[in-house]
Amino acid sequence: MKRHFGEDPQDWLAVFPYEVALRDVELIEAVVEPKTLGEVRRSPLAVPLVKAVYNDRAAVDGGPSFDDLGDDVPFDWYDDLGHFWRPDPRLRTAELAPARLLADFGRQDRAFGMDYEPATWLPLDAQDAIEAALREMGHEIICDATMLNRYLA
């Protein structure tokens, strides 16, 4: 997968197994689409994540747990969960791209921030060489901008 980014660390490529991307996007959709806790409860993918966040918050703040809240309670993933739960294609690349690819083409992340996790990244300007290396390793390359955009929506 690839995406052009104009932000830190620089322009980079996302490279990881398509099956992982499919699962990640399925989770993202399961969490961002519900508008009430009742809709969350109908999603087997969303329930464990949302329930854990609500229950952790209840343990700290003393508020109601997930199970104590009604189905009609509004749910806004951004306000209720933030972004920490979302799979990150930059981190997926650092975790799941072939080690040889990261060794040959990877760049060290020098960005920083409070909730920023540094990771080795693959430069967009080496895309042709990276794709050639992946093909030599026997990998099929799928460029799916729609899926990658779902990661970032």
Buried (B, 14 or more C-beta within 10 A) or exposed (E): BBBEBEEEBBBBBBBBBBEBBEEBBEBBBBBBEBEBBBBBBEBEBBBEBBBEBBBEBBEEEEEBEBEEBEEEBEBEBEEBBEEEBBBBBBBBBBEBBBEEBBEEBBBEBEEEEEEEEBBBBBBBEBBEEBBEBBEEEEBEEEEBEEBBEBBEE
